[in-house]
Amino acid sequence: MAAMTQAPQVIDNAENARFEISIDGALAELTYRRRGDRLILVHTGVPEALGGRGLAGLLVQAAVAKAAAEGLTVVPLCPFARSWLERHPDAAAEVTVDWGEPVG
């Protein structure tokens, strides 16, 4: 029997413009838009059944890895993705991040 400790697999579902993790039929996702050389992170959604496992962070990490590999600028419109990048400056430093205009 396979060990359950391995990290969940993040899939870049380019057809549906989202990174996703599927566990036991539930889907955690980070939707994005690709605009030229920009990877716009739109929304992170994790169902309650999968909450508390750090899946949303894994999704943002996958987005950062894709942006780094393809030379894209990350635009974190999603509040979760934005706060995750702020809390993980080492990951944010791997890519160019367009934080946009400060609100307020």
PEMODA-V989276 format. One record per run of one state. SS is the DSSP state (h for helix, s for strand, l for the rest). FROM is the first residue (numbers start at 1). TO is the last residue. Records with the same first field share a line. If there is no record, write none. Layout:
SS=FROM-TO / FROM-TO
This chain:
l=1-10 / 17-17 / 24-25 / 36-37 / 46-47 / 51-54 / 71-72 / 77-78 / 88-88 / 93-95 / 98-104
s=11-13 / 18-23 / 26-35 / 38-45 / 73-76 / 96-97
h=14-16 / 48-50 / 55-70 / 79-87 / 89-92
